[in-house]
């Protein structure tokens, strides 16, 4: 992939500070981050923007992250958009559900290393170092 390509990322997260942190982390690459603090609005933004990647919190006030993920995977226009789960839910059953049942590309638990997130985003998007 070209180094000059700009990648559109939607981050659905109810904590604006987390969105701001991820925005800072992704400024090291060619990323445009669209942060959304509610699930239903996030799904709307995904449908409108067709991003290259979705970062998804699981615990949202109006609609759970897994419900958003399911809707994406059942929508022909959205099903191929890669998803990285970024969540505080770190129980083994949560990780099992995410990685082996839902088959999300990457499951990151908070708190996370900015380098871990940046590397995961590049890996999922196929961006060479």
Helices and strands as residue ranges (DSSP letters): E 7-12, H 16-26, E 31-36, H 39-49, E 53-56, H 65-73, E 82-87, H 92-96, I 97-101, E 106-109, H 114-125
